[in-house]
Amino acid sequence: MKKRLIWVIIGLISLFIFSCEKKQESESVSSETLRFKLTKKWATTQELKVPESVLYDDARDILYISNINGSPLEKNSKGFISKVTLSGEIENLEWVAGLNAPKGSGIWQNKFYVTDIDELVEIDIETGKILNKYLAENAVFLNDVSVDDSGNVYVSDMSAENSVIYKFFNGKLEFWLQDEQISRPNGLFVENGKLFVGTGDGFLKRVDLKDKSISTFAETGFGIDGVQSDGKGNFLVSDWQGKTAFVSSSGEVKELMNTADSNINSADIEFIPDKQLLLIPTFFDNRVMAYLLE
């Protein structure tokens, strides 16, 4: 009986030591992931006109910048898309013109999709010509775009009165998701069968693309504009007012930069994992800034 008790005690001690080691290992990994900092690489000239989002085209090694060129809800036909090199040179200021207030964008099979207030605009990348404009029913403030591996294009409406995520496929833009758990959806990112959604009330939500089940990935404490994955289970998120933060796979949040006091916004960001390059459109500051995440 005493021997059995001794072995039980030894087992409990071993389990306690193992648990402590795992906890220390977890804490070490967590602190390591949150030690990142941003180092500025370049900034474009201020020729851009209220740049709201950046999209990297890896097939052509070029950046596309959505320029609102007015107010975010103004239908003035002055909005345009710019092409910018990875060294920050503006290659073509008005690659596509005649839009209203273009914002988030995505690419699927040589077609460029960009939101424009209440429409999703389809553009031929080779020619730069507008092919179609798809009206989103009841939309008020379409914002971000993300495309899954099957070519489904997800589009957010961040308006309080609508708060809807639409899905575009095979020429149809349709209602996809509306739920009280997702308030004013803005930034979108599709990864591993999940749609990550940044909300206006400060949450990074995770939506299963198959059954639409919703869970909370992280709480940031600020409204999320851009959402980007680092390819390792972590995310980079931005707050339009000027915050840029790192969100670890466990949901921990570390502020990397805050330019709000300088009146420099941080809108719909882009991140290129193999270059560790973060691109921030500064909205009213009229530039895109590039930072190395290290």
JOHUZI-V460776 format. One record per residue. N is the residue number from 1. OMEGA is omega in whole degrees, -180 to 180 (* if undefined). Layout:
N:OMEGA + N:OMEGA
This chain:
1:180 + 2:179 + 3:179 + 4:179 + 5:179 + 6:-180 + 7:177 + 8:180 + 9:178 + 10:180 + 11:180 + 12:179 + 13:179 + 14:179 + 15:179 + 16:179 + 17:180 + 18:-180 + 19:179 + 20:180 + 21:179 + 22:179 + 23:179 + 24:179 + 25:179 + 26:-179 + 27:179 + 28:179 + 29:-179 + 30:-178 + 31:-180 + 32:-178 + 33:-177 + 34:-180 + 35:-179 + 36:172 + 37:179 + 38:176 + 39:-176 + 40:179 + 41:179 + 42:174 + 43:176 + 44:170 + 45:-177 + 46:174 + 47:180 + 48:-176 + 49:-177 + 50:178 + 51:-175 + 52:-178 + 53:177 + 54:176 + 55:178 + 56:176 + 57:-175 + 58:179 + 59:-178 + 60:179 + 61:-177 + 62:176 + 63:174 + 64:-178 + 65:176 + 66:180 + 67:180 + 68:178 + 69:-179 + 70:176 + 71:-175 + 72:-179 + 73:-176 + 74:177 + 75:-174 + 76:-178 + 77:-179 + 78:-179 + 79:-179 + 80:178 + 81:178 + 82:170 + 83:-179 + 84:179 + 85:180 + 86:173 + 87:175 + 88:178 + 89:177 + 90:-176 + 91:-180 + 92:-175 + 93:-179 + 94:178 + 95:173 + 96:-179 + 97:176 + 98:177 + 99:179 + 100:180 + 101:-176 + 102:-178 + 103:-175 + 104:-176 + 105:178 + 106:-177 + 107:172 + 108:176 + 109:176 + 110:174 + 111:-178 + 112:-179 + 113:-180 + 114:178 + 115:180 + 116:179 + 117:180 + 118:-179 + 119:168 + 120:-176 + 121:-180 + 122:-174 + 123:174 + 124:-176 + 125:-178 + 126:-175 + 127:-176 + 128:-179 + 129:176 + 130:-178 + 131:-177 + 132:172 + 133:-176 + 134:-179 + 135:176 + 136:-176 + 137:178 + 138:-179 + 139:-180 + 140:-173 + 141:177 + 142:-175 + 143:-172 + 144:-179 + 145:169 + 146:-174 + 147:179 + 148:-175 + 149:179 + 150:179 + 151:174 + 152:-179 + 153:-180 + 154:-173 + 155:-179 + 156:170 + 157:-173 + 158:-179 + 159:180 + 160:-176 + 161:-179 + 162:178 + 163:-176 + 164:168 + 165:179 + 166:174 + 167:178 + 168:176 + 169:179 + 170:174 + 171:-179 + 172:176 + 173:-172 + 174:173 + 175:179 + 176:-176 + 177:170 + 178:-175 + 179:-179 + 180:178 + 181:-179 + 182:-178 + 183:178 + 184:-179 + 185:-179 + 186:-177 + 187:180 + 188:173 + 189:179 + 190:178 + 191:174 + 192:176 + 193:179 + 194:173 + 195:177 + 196:-173 + 197:174 + 198:-175 + 199:-179 + 200:-179 + 201:169 + 202:178 + 203:168 + 204:-177 + 205:180 + 206:-177 + 207:177 + 208:-176 + 209:-178 + 210:-175 + 211:178 + 212:176 + 213:-173 + 214:174 + 215:179 + 216:178 + 217:-179 + 218:171 + 219:-174 + 220:-177 + 221:176 + 222:180 + 223:-176 + 224:176 + 225:-180 + 226:177 + 227:178 + 228:177 + 229:174 + 230:179 + 231:-178 + 232:180 + 233:179 + 234:-179 + 235:170 + 236:-179 + 237:179 + 238:173 + 239:-174 + 240:-176 + 241:176 + 242:-179 + 243:171 + 244:-173 + 245:176 + 246:178 + 247:-178 + 248:-179 + 249:178 + 250:177 + 251:177 + 252:-176 + 253:176 + 254:177 + 255:-180 + 256:-176 + 257:176 + 258:-177 + 259:-178 + 260:-179 + 261:178 + 262:-178 + 263:176 + 264:-177 + 265:173 + 266:-173 + 267:-172 + 268:-172 + 269:172 + 270:176 + 271:179 + 272:-172 + 273:-176 + 274:175 + 275:-176 + 276:-175 + 277:178 + 278:-177 + 279:-174 + 280:173 + 281:-171 + 282:173 + 283:-175 + 284:176 + 285:172 + 286:176 + 287:163 + 288:180 + 289:-179 + 290:-180 + 291:174 + 292:177 + 293:-176 + 294:*
